Amino acid sequence: MVNKVKIFCAGLIGWDTIGRTNLAIKKGDDLPGSVETTLGGVIVNVAIALTKFVQNKIDLEVIILSSVGNDPKSDALILALSKHKNINCRHIIREIGSTDGYLAIESRDGLFGAIASSTQIEKSCTKIFAPLINQKMPTRNSIFKDFVVVDSNLTPKTINFLTNNPFFDQTPFIITCASPFKAKKIRSLMIKRKCIIYANLEEASKILGVKTTCSSEAAEELFRLGAREAIVTNGKKKTSCRSINGLVTNIPKQTMISKITGAGDTFLATHFISKILNNKLSDQTRLKIGADSAQKTITYVTKETNV
C-alpha cells in the first residue's frame, strides 16, 4: 500500500433534484417520468466516485472544502455525506440560510436544461480555504502540496486567490468545469498553475475563447495554453487527452441507460485516480478506465449498441 493520499475537493455542494423521462421533450411539455433527489454538486460526485473506485487499494482521505446553510436540509446533507467512507466533512462552513441545489430535466435526447444555485459558496468565497491557510491542517514548509480538485462554481475572487497566493505555488490542482456558463473563469488558474483540466467541448471553447470542432483540437489548444494535462469529452463522440506524452483518444460505448447527471464527475475521478493507483498506466488505458466507469451513469440513447 502506498503512503496516505489526501485529495481536497473544493466547490459547491448541495442537493440534486433530477427529473427524467424516456420521451423527447419540447417546450411546455408535461410528461411521465421519475423525480429523484440525491447528494449533489460536482465535488460531491467526484469525492464519492473516488472513494468507491479505490476501495481499499490505497489509504485515501477526501476532504470537502465548501459551505452549506444552517437549516435542516443542510444538516441532512452533511450527515448523508459523512456516512461515506473516507470522506471528511469536518471543515465545511455553515452560513445563514439554506443549502445550495441543482435542478435538472433529462430526456431520451440528453440534458434538456438545468439551474444551479450557488448562494452559499459565493457567500463563503475564499473562507472555505481558511483551514489550509491558517494551517489547521498539516502542510510541508508552509507550502501546500496535496491534490486539490476545484470546480468553476467558485467565485472569480476565490479563483484569483488560488492563482496568485504563494501558499499554493506547489499545489497540484485538478479543474472540473461545472458548466459552459462558468467555465471561462478558471482560465487564469489553469495557465499559471499548470493544472490538469477536465472539460466538455463547449466548456473548452468558452475557456479558449474560440469555438473548437472536436475534442482533440480542444485538448491540444488547452495544453498549448498552459494545462499540464487536458481531457476533453464530447458526448457520444471521442474523448481526447493531451499531455506531455502526446494526444490520445477514446470513443465511449453507447448504452440505453437513462441517467446523465454525474457521469462526467465519475469519469474525472476514475481517470485521475487511476494514475495514482498505477503510475505505469498509459494515457490511453486511463481514458478507457474513466469511460468504462462513467458508463454506469452516462446515457446515449441510440439505435446502436456498440461503436
C-alpha positions as CSV (number, residue, x, y, z in Angstrom):
1,M,0.0,0.0,0.0
2,V,1.3,3.5,-0.9
3,N,1.5,6.3,1.6
4,K,-1.7,8.1,2.6
5,V,-3.2,10.1,-0.2
6,K,-5.2,13.3,0.6
7,I,-7.4,14.9,-2.0
8,F,-9.2,18.1,-1.2
9,C,-12.4,18.8,-3.1
10,A,-13.3,22.5,-3.2
11,G,-16.5,23.8,-4.6
12,L,-20.3,23.7,-4.5
13,I,-22.2,21.0,-2.6
14,G,-26.0,20.7,-2.3
15,W,-29.0,18.6,-3.2
16,D,-29.6,17.5,-6.8
17,T,-33.2,17.1,-7.9
18,I,-33.3,15.4,-11.3
19,G,-36.4,14.8,-13.4
20,R,-36.1,12.1,-16.0
21,T,-38.3,10.9,-18.9
22,N,-37.6,8.3,-21.6
23,L,-39.5,10.6,-24.0
24,A,-38.4,13.5,-26.1
25,I,-39.2,16.9,-24.6
26,K,-40.3,20.1,-26.2
27,K,-41.1,23.5,-24.5
28,G,-44.2,23.3,-22.4
29,D,-44.4,19.5,-22.2
30,D,-45.8,17.8,-19.1
31,L,-44.5,14.2,-19.4
32,P,-44.4,11.0,-17.3
33,G,-41.1,10.0,-15.7
34,S,-39.3,10.0,-12.4
35,V,-38.0,12.6,-10.0
36,E,-35.1,11.9,-7.7
37,T,-33.3,14.0,-5.0
38,T,-29.7,12.9,-4.1
39,L,-26.5,14.3,-2.8
40,G,-25.0,16.6,-5.4
41,G,-22.5,19.1,-6.6
42,V,-19.6,18.3,-8.8
43,I,-17.1,17.8,-6.0
44,V,-19.5,15.6,-4.0
45,N,-19.9,13.4,-7.1
46,V,-16.1,13.3,-7.5
47,A,-15.5,12.6,-3.9
48,I,-17.9,9.7,-3.8
49,A,-16.6,8.2,-7.0
50,L,-13.0,8.5,-5.8
51,T,-13.8,6.5,-2.6
52,K,-15.8,3.9,-4.4
53,F,-13.2,3.3,-7.1
54,V,-10.2,3.0,-4.8
55,Q,-11.9,0.9,-2.2
56,N,-9.0,-0.5,-0.1
57,K,-6.4,-0.2,-2.8
58,I,-4.8,2.9,-1.2
59,D,-5.1,4.8,2.1
60,L,-7.2,7.7,0.8
61,E,-8.8,10.6,2.6
62,V,-11.1,13.0,0.7
63,I,-11.6,16.4,2.4
64,I,-14.5,18.6,1.4
65,L,-13.9,22.3,1.4
66,S,-17.3,24.0,0.9
67,S,-20.2,25.7,2.6
68,V,-23.8,24.9,3.3
69,G,-26.7,26.7,5.2
70,N,-27.8,26.3,8.8
71,D,-31.2,24.7,8.0
72,P,-32.4,21.1,8.4
73,K,-31.7,20.4,4.7
74,S,-28.1,21.4,5.3
75,D,-27.8,19.2,8.4
76,A,-29.2,16.2,6.4
77,L,-26.7,16.9,3.6
78,I,-23.7,16.8,5.9
79,L,-25.0,13.8,7.7
80,A,-25.5,11.9,4.5
81,L,-22.1,12.8,3.0
82,S,-20.3,12.0,6.3
83,K,-21.6,8.4,6.1
84,H,-19.4,7.8,3.0
85,K,-16.2,6.1,4.0
86,N,-13.0,8.2,3.8
87,I,-14.9,11.5,3.2
88,N,-14.0,14.2,5.7
89,C,-16.7,16.8,6.2
90,R,-15.3,18.5,9.3
91,H,-14.2,21.7,7.5
92,I,-17.4,22.5,5.7
93,I,-18.5,26.1,6.6
94,R,-22.1,26.8,7.8
95,E,-23.7,30.1,6.6
96,I,-27.1,31.5,7.4
97,G,-29.8,30.2,5.0
98,S,-30.5,27.1,3.1
99,T,-28.1,24.8,1.2
100,D,-27.4,25.2,-2.5
101,G,-29.0,23.0,-5.0
102,Y,-29.3,21.8,-8.6
103,L,-32.4,21.2,-10.6
104,A,-32.2,19.4,-14.0
105,I,-34.5,17.8,-16.6
106,E,-33.2,14.9,-18.6
107,S,-34.9,13.2,-21.6
108,R,-34.1,10.5,-24.0
109,D,-32.1,13.1,-26.0
110,G,-29.9,14.1,-23.1
111,L,-30.0,17.1,-20.7
112,F,-33.0,19.3,-21.6
113,G,-32.0,22.1,-19.1
114,A,-30.7,22.8,-15.6
115,I,-30.4,25.5,-13.0
116,A,-27.9,25.6,-10.2
117,S,-28.0,27.9,-7.1
118,S,-24.6,28.8,-5.7
119,T,-25.6,31.2,-2.9
120,Q,-23.6,29.7,0.0
121,I,-20.4,29.0,-1.9
122,E,-20.4,32.6,-3.2
123,K,-21.1,33.9,0.3
124,S,-18.2,31.9,1.8
125,C,-15.8,32.8,-1.1
126,T,-12.2,32.3,0.0
127,K,-13.2,31.3,3.6
128,I,-13.5,27.7,2.5
129,F,-9.7,27.6,2.3
130,A,-9.2,29.0,5.7
131,P,-8.4,25.6,7.3
132,L,-5.4,25.3,4.9
133,I,-4.2,28.9,5.1
134,N,-4.5,29.0,8.9
135,Q,-2.6,25.7,9.0
136,K,-5.3,23.8,10.8
137,M,-4.2,21.0,8.5
138,P,-0.6,19.8,8.2
139,T,1.5,21.4,5.4
140,R,5.1,21.0,4.4
141,N,7.2,24.1,4.9
142,S,4.1,26.3,4.6
143,I,3.6,25.1,1.0
144,F,0.5,23.1,0.2
145,K,1.4,20.0,-1.9
146,D,-1.7,17.8,-1.7
147,F,-4.1,17.4,-4.6
148,V,-6.9,20.0,-4.8
149,V,-10.0,19.4,-7.1
150,V,-11.8,22.7,-7.8
151,D,-14.9,23.4,-9.7
152,S,-15.9,26.5,-11.6
153,N,-18.7,27.4,-9.2
154,L,-16.0,29.1,-7.2
155,T,-16.2,32.9,-7.4
156,P,-13.7,34.9,-9.5
157,K,-12.2,36.3,-6.3
158,T,-11.6,32.7,-5.0
159,I,-10.1,31.6,-8.3
160,N,-7.8,34.7,-8.3
161,F,-6.8,33.8,-4.7
162,L,-5.8,30.3,-5.7
163,T,-4.0,31.6,-8.8
164,N,-1.8,34.2,-7.0
165,N,-1.4,33.1,-3.4
166,P,2.2,31.8,-2.9
167,F,0.8,29.2,-0.5
168,F,-0.4,27.2,-3.5
169,D,2.7,27.5,-5.6
170,Q,3.4,23.8,-5.5
171,T,-0.2,22.6,-5.3
172,P,-1.3,20.1,-8.0
173,F,-4.8,21.5,-9.0
174,I,-7.4,19.4,-10.9
175,I,-10.0,21.6,-12.5
176,T,-13.5,20.4,-13.4
177,C,-15.9,22.8,-15.2
178,A,-19.3,23.0,-13.7
179,S,-21.0,24.4,-16.8
180,P,-20.1,26.2,-20.0
181,F,-21.5,29.4,-18.5
182,K,-19.0,29.3,-15.6
183,A,-16.0,27.6,-17.3
184,K,-14.1,30.6,-18.6
185,K,-13.5,31.8,-15.0
186,I,-10.8,29.2,-14.5
187,R,-8.6,30.2,-17.5
188,S,-6.0,32.1,-15.4
189,L,-5.7,29.4,-12.8
190,M,-5.2,26.8,-15.5
191,I,-2.4,28.8,-17.1
192,K,-0.5,29.8,-14.1
193,R,-0.8,26.7,-12.0
194,K,-0.3,24.2,-14.9
195,C,-3.4,22.3,-13.8
196,I,-5.0,19.1,-15.0
197,I,-8.3,20.2,-16.6
198,Y,-11.4,18.2,-17.4
199,A,-14.0,19.9,-19.7
200,N,-16.5,19.1,-22.3
201,L,-16.2,20.5,-25.8
202,E,-18.4,23.5,-25.1
203,E,-16.7,24.3,-21.8
204,A,-13.3,24.1,-23.5
205,S,-14.4,26.5,-26.2
206,K,-15.5,29.0,-23.6
207,I,-12.1,28.8,-21.9
208,L,-10.2,29.2,-25.1
209,G,-12.5,32.0,-26.4
210,V,-12.9,30.3,-29.8
211,K,-15.2,27.5,-31.0
212,T,-13.5,24.2,-31.3
213,T,-14.8,21.5,-33.6
214,C,-13.7,18.3,-31.8
215,S,-12.2,17.1,-28.5
216,S,-8.8,16.6,-30.0
217,E,-8.5,20.1,-31.2
218,A,-9.8,21.5,-27.9
219,A,-7.4,19.3,-25.8
220,E,-4.4,20.4,-27.9
221,E,-5.4,24.1,-27.5
222,L,-5.8,23.8,-23.7
223,F,-2.5,22.1,-23.4
224,R,-0.9,24.8,-25.6
225,L,-2.5,27.5,-23.4
226,G,-0.9,26.1,-20.3
227,A,-2.7,23.0,-19.0
228,R,-0.4,20.2,-17.7
229,E,-2.9,17.7,-19.0
230,A,-6.2,18.4,-20.8
231,I,-9.0,15.9,-21.0
232,V,-12.0,16.9,-23.2
233,T,-15.2,15.0,-23.7
234,N,-17.8,15.4,-26.4
235,G,-20.8,13.4,-25.6
236,K,-21.1,10.1,-27.5
237,K,-18.2,11.2,-29.7
238,K,-14.5,10.7,-28.9
239,T,-12.8,11.8,-25.7
240,S,-9.3,13.2,-26.0
241,C,-6.4,13.6,-23.6
242,R,-3.4,15.8,-24.3
243,S,-0.4,15.5,-22.0
244,I,3.4,15.7,-22.3
245,N,3.1,12.1,-23.7
246,G,1.1,13.4,-26.7
247,L,-2.5,13.1,-27.8
248,V,-4.7,10.0,-27.3
249,T,-8.4,9.4,-27.9
250,N,-11.2,7.0,-26.9
251,I,-14.7,6.6,-28.3
252,P,-17.2,5.7,-25.5
253,K,-19.6,2.8,-25.8
254,Q,-23.2,3.8,-26.4
255,T,-25.8,2.4,-24.0
256,M,-29.5,2.6,-23.3
257,I,-29.2,3.6,-19.6
258,S,-31.2,6.7,-18.9
259,K,-29.1,8.7,-16.4
260,I,-26.8,11.5,-17.3
261,T,-26.0,13.8,-14.4
262,G,-22.8,12.9,-12.6
263,A,-21.2,10.8,-15.4
264,G,-18.5,13.4,-16.2
265,D,-17.6,13.6,-12.5
266,T,-17.3,9.8,-12.3
267,F,-15.1,9.9,-15.4
268,L,-12.8,12.5,-13.8
269,A,-12.5,10.6,-10.5
270,T,-11.6,7.3,-12.0
271,H,-9.4,8.7,-14.8
272,F,-7.4,10.8,-12.3
273,I,-7.0,8.3,-9.5
274,S,-6.0,5.5,-11.9
275,K,-2.6,7.2,-12.3
276,I,-2.1,7.3,-8.5
277,L,-3.1,3.6,-8.3
278,N,-0.7,2.7,-11.1
279,N,1.7,5.3,-12.5
280,K,2.8,3.0,-15.3
281,L,-0.6,3.1,-17.0
282,S,-0.7,4.7,-20.4
283,D,-2.9,7.7,-21.1
284,Q,-4.9,5.5,-23.5
285,T,-5.6,3.0,-20.8
286,R,-6.6,5.7,-18.3
287,L,-9.1,7.1,-20.8
288,K,-10.7,3.7,-21.1
289,I,-10.8,3.2,-17.4
290,G,-12.6,6.6,-17.0
291,A,-15.0,5.9,-19.8
292,D,-15.9,2.4,-18.5
293,S,-16.7,3.8,-15.1
294,A,-18.8,6.6,-16.5
295,Q,-20.9,4.0,-18.4
296,K,-22.7,3.2,-15.2
297,T,-24.2,6.7,-15.2
298,I,-24.0,8.1,-18.7
299,T,-26.7,7.9,-21.3
300,Y,-26.7,7.9,-25.0
301,V,-30.0,6.7,-26.4
302,T,-29.3,5.5,-29.9
303,K,-30.2,2.6,-32.2
304,E,-26.6,1.4,-31.9
305,T,-25.3,-0.6,-29.0
306,N,-21.6,-0.6,-30.0
307,V,-19.2,1.8,-31.6
